[in-house]
Amino acid sequence: MKKILIVDDEASILTVMRRILSKQYEVVCASSGTEALEIFDKEMPDLVLSDLRMPEMDGYELRHFLQEKSDVPFIFMTADDSNESESKGFEIGAADYIRKPANPEVLLRRLGNIVQNIDRIHGLKAAASLDPMTQMLNKSAVQQEIAALCQNVPGILMMIDLDSFKLVNDIYGHDMGDRILIRFAELIKGMIRSTDVAGRLGGDEFLVYLQRVEDKNVVREKIAHLNEQLLRSAEEYMGEDMGIPLGVSVGAVFVPEEGMDFFLLCQKADKALYTVKNQGKHNVAFYGAAHSARQKELPGKDIFDIRRILGERSPEPGAFLLDFEKFQSIYRYILRMGGRYPGHTQLLHFILEQDSQQEAAEAFLEMLLHILRRSDCVMQNGRLQFLVLLTNAGREEGEWVRDRIYAKWAEHPLAQHCSVICDMEPLTENG
């Protein structure tokens, strides 16, 4: 039911208007412009019906003050039959102009037309402000709403980015990518309150504003939960062995501590996001700490100190175990080197059978690390898959290493219930 605020300094008019309108609308009344301003902030009516001639603050002034707060439709009522006052009313944006005393049927019909127009306009605005895929606010709408909040309400601005989302599209297709985005939008909506604002900037980037939140731990808990639920959903859609390190990275900034200008705040949040991306992803960083981290320098005084700092303290024997990001960096580096890289590089992909237990996967990984050389790289890709980069190894050497791993695994007690297959492709062919 729509809510109408009636403003008139005559109590008898308020009584009559309430009796007429309360059959179809929720009605609140004010006996002056000043009282109307106070009631408006508390009740947030859908429409204002105000007398034009009132002491202290007339209808024109009331309309002026309310216009600064809201674009709520405004209707003037007056016993003045001059065309000048009616013309002035429409000039300042009145939705209608009604002469007193009003015929009840005519009044209800005219208000009904205005309310229908309000619903139509709100529907068009809603459609124009929503991202069609996720049904969240689109880029322009979320920027506009959060920019207004930054000027008036303290809170935390968060820039959210999906980690490794491109791999979903590349490996499983864009339909799966769309499913992940829609699910992620649902998770964000479930994470925030009704007073918070969230929207999609485009691609896999989202923007969220948490109103009146000051505790970093609250944000950390939300993002940890978001990462957990996203991974769970992704494994449900693509399988536990999807092999994609999907997650969420977030750059956050406090408002107004770090300013009130929306675009400057976004730049700071982006800097914090950059820090997360370079420190392992799947986490949140707040602007202050993120900025100082980016300015951090190696403490070495000369190149010998720097080599000591960058190098391994106690190098482990066997292959180099890496996470996805580090493995990908080395893979790309080798590709960039191309034919200039000394020797060949082989990429081996080991897959344990589907129903293998976690114990078998751990045993197979440990065996890989001990059999391979210190110059080789290993990454666990999902629960039952493993990638190996054999550097300085041709096709025959790669096949020899593969067969040796087959033979060594066949000796393991767990191999009776867990077979393994391997694909091998040359990464570089120098020679």
C-alpha positions, 0 to 999 in steps of 0.5 A, a space after each residue: 500500500 502506497 503511503 501519502 503525506 498530507 500537509 495542511 494547517 487546517 485540522 478540518 481539511 486533514 480530517 476530511 482528506 484522511 477519511 477519503 484517502 485512507 480507504 486506498 492508501 496509508 496516510 500520515 498528516 502534518 499541520 505545518 511545513 516544518 512538521 512535514 519535514 520531520 515526518 518525511 524523514 521518518 515515514 518516507 512517503 511515496 507521495 506528498 499532498 500539500 496545501 499551498 498557502 500555509 503560515 511560516 513555510 508555504 507549499 512552494 518552500 516545502 517543495 524546495 526543501 523536499 526536492 533536495 532530499 528526494 524526487 518524491 511526487 508532490 501535489 499542491 492543494 489550494 482554494 486559490 483559483 488563479 492561473 498564476 499559482 497553478 503555473 508556478 506550481 508546475 514550474 517547480 515540478 509539481 506532479 498535479 494541482 488540485 483545487 479545494 474543496 476536492 471531489 472525492 472521486 476526482 481526487 482518488 482518480 487523479 491520485 491513482 493515475 499518479 501512483 500508476 505513473 510512479 510504479 511505471 517509472 520505478 519499474 523502468 528505473 529498476 530495469 535500467 539500473 540492473 545487470 541483466 545476468 546477476 540482477 545486481 546493480 549495474 556499473 553506473 547505478 552502483 557507482 552512483 549509490 555508493 558515491 552518495 553513501 561515501 558523502 553521508 554514511 561511514 563504512 567500508 568500500 570493497 572492490 571484489 575480484 574473482 581469482 582465476 575466473 578466466 580459466 573457468 571460461 577457457 576450460 569449461 566454457 562461457 556457459 559455466 562462467 555465467 553460472 559461476 557469476 550468477 552464483 557468486 552474485 547470490 553469495 554476495 547478496 547473502 553476505 550483506 545486509 539490506 542497508 548495504 549496497 552491492 553491484 557488478 562493475 563488469 566481468 568478474 569485478 564487483 563493488 560493495 559498500 558496508 554501511 557503519 562497519 568499523 571492524 576489520 574482523 567482520 570483513 575478514 570473516 565475510 570474505 573467508 565465508 565467501 571464499 569457502 562457499 564459492 569453492 564449494 559451489 564451483 566444485 558442485 558445478 565442475 567437480 571436485 577435480 576441477 583444477 581451478 584455484 577459484 577464489 575471491 580477492 578484496 581491496 577495502 578502504 575505510 570511509 571517511 577515514 581515507 576520504 569521501 571522494 568516491 573515485 579516489 576511494 576506488 583507487 585506494 581500494 584498487 591498490 589494496 586489491 593489487 596487494 592481495 593479488 601479489 600476496 597469494 590471493 583469496 584474501 582481503 587487504 585494507 588500504 593503509 597496510 596495502 599501500 605501505 606494503 607496496 612501498 616496502 623495499 628489500 633491506 639488502 645494501 648491495 647485490 650480494 645481500 639481495 641474493 642472500 635475501 631472495 635465495 632459499 635458506 635451506 634448499 630441500 632435495 627433490 623437485 620444487 613444489 609450487 602453488 598455482 600462481 608460482 607454477 603459472 609464472 614459471 610456465 609463462 617464463 619458459 614460454 617467453 624464453 622460447 627457443 632461447 631456453 637451454 634444452 627442452 621442457 616437457 609438461 607431464 600431467 598425472 591423473 589418479 583414478 577418480 575414486 582414489 583416497 586422499 591418502 593415495 594422493 598424498 603418497 603420490 605427491 611425496 613420491 614425485 618430489 623425491 624422484 624428480 630433480 631439484 630443477 623440476 617443478 611440481 603442482 597439485 592440480 585439484 585433489 587427484 591431478 599433478 602437473 610436472 615441468 621437466 626442464 632441460 629434458 627432451 621427449 625420450 628423457 620425458 618418457 623415461 621419467 614417466 615410466 620410472 614414475 609408473 614403475 615406482 608407484 607400482 611398488 607402493 602398497 596403495 597402487 593396488 587400489 589406485 592406478 595412474 595415467 599420464 599425458 605428456 606434451 613438449 613445452 619448448 622444442 629447442 634444437 
